[in-house]
Amino acid sequence: MASAAEQLAGSLNLGVLAKATELKNRIWFTLGALIVYRFGSYVPVPGVDAAVMGEMLSQHGGGILGMFDMFTGGALGRMTVFALNIMPYISASIIIQLLTTAIPSWEALKKEGESGRKKLNQYTRYLTLLIAIVQAYGIAVGLEGIRGNTGAAVADPGMFFRFSCMISLVGGTMFLMWLGEQITARGVGNGTSLIIFAGIVANLPSALISTLELGRTGALSTFFIIFFLAAALAVIALVVFVERAQRRIPVQYPKRQVGNRMFGGESTHLPLKINTSGVIPPIFASSLLLLPATIAGFSQEATANTWVEWIAAQLAHGRPAYMLLYMALIIFFAFFYTAVVFNPQETAENLKKNGGFVPGIRPGANTAEYFDRVLTRLTVLGAIYLCVVCLIPEILISNYGVPFYFGGTSLLILVTVTMDTVAQVQSHLFQHQYEGLIKKARLGGRGPRTR
C-alpha cells in the first residue's frame, strides 16, 4: 500500500501549482531578482573601455579569468559593476566554515543554533566586504596597466579612477550578496547558487550557436556535434544519479517507559551522500592550476625561455601534467572538504546522547570508526566521479576543438542547483497539499451532530 507521501506525490500536477499562491509569488520574485541581476551585469564601470577588456579576455581566456568570466555571465569581460559577482561571498563562506573547525569559540557558536548562525553570517558579511575591497583595488590597479590595439583600457588613470572603480565593484558585490539572501528568504532555492547558475546559463545560447555555426561551415563534423550532445546528456544523467545516491546507515532508538506510557523504539537511517564535498574540489583545483597561465599571460617580461612560461605551457588544457595534477588536486580537496563538513566523532557523540545506535556497532568510539570507514569509501567513489565528470569536458575542449569553455565545474553547478530548486518547489507543493487536506478535515468535522 502506498504511503501518504507517495499518494501526495502522485497527485501533484499543474493544477496544484496554479492553486499554490505563495509558491507562485516566490517563483515570480526569484525570476524578477535574476532579471535585475542580468540587467546589472551590463552596467559598465565608469572610465573603462569595454572593447579593450574584451580584447584582453580573448587573449587570456584560457586562464583563471576565462573561468571567472564564465561564472559571472560575461560581466568580467564587459567590466561591469558585477565583475566580481558573488565570488567574494563564496570565498568568505568557505573561509568562515574552515575557521569554524579550527577556532573553538566559533565552533561553540555553530552549536548554539539560530543565534550562533546569525553571528557567523555576520562575520561572513564582514569578510566578504574585506575580500571585495582587496580584489577591487587589485582590479583597479591592473586595469590602469592594460593596453590594447585601440589604446589603454583606462583613459584617465589615477586615484579618482581607483576610488570610483572600487566603489562600483564593491557595491555590486554587496548588492548581489543582499540579493542572494533575499532570494533564499523570499524566493525558491539558494540565492547564491542561483546567481552563479544564471551567470553560467547566460553564456550557453551563444556557445551553442557558435558550435552549430562551426558545424554548418564544416569546421566541426555533424557526427561530432551529435556525439558531443549525447555525451553531455550522458554526463548529466551520471551527475543526477550520483548526486541523488545515498548510503543509508540504519539507526535504532531503544524503547523507554515514562510513567505508564512507552516511548521510542523507532528505526530510522542516517543518509550519507557519495559526493559530500559538492563542487568545492573542482573549483579549488581548477583555480590553482589556472594561476600559472594567468601569471604568464600578464607578465610583461615573460618569454618562451622563462620558467613561468614553461610551467604555463605544461599546465595548459589537455596536457598530461595538467590532467594528472587536476585529478590529484580534486582527490585531495574531496577528502579535505569532506573532513571539514562531516565529523564522525561529533555525529557519533550526538547519536549516543540521544540514545541512538547503529545495530551491531557499539555506541561511542566504535560508531565513530564505523562512520569514518564508510565515509572514506564513499569519498573514494565521490572523488573518482568528480575526476570523470571534470576530465571529460577537458578532453573534448583540448583535443576536439569545442569552441567554448564549459568544464565539469559548470556542469556540476547547473545540475545540482536545478535539482535543489526542483526539490524546494516540490516541498512547497507538498506543504500546500497538506494544508489543503487539513482544511478539508476541519471543514468535515463541522457537520451537524447526531444524538
Salt bridges, closest charged atoms under 4 A:
GLU22 OE2 - ARG26 NE 3.53
GLU114 OE2 - ARG117 NH2 2.32
GLU144 OE1 - ARG162 NH2 2.95
GLU181 OE2 - ARG125 NE 3.02
GLU213 OE2 - ARG216 NH2 2.42
GLU243 OE1 - LYS273 NZ 3.39
GLU394 OE1 - HIS317 ND1 2.64
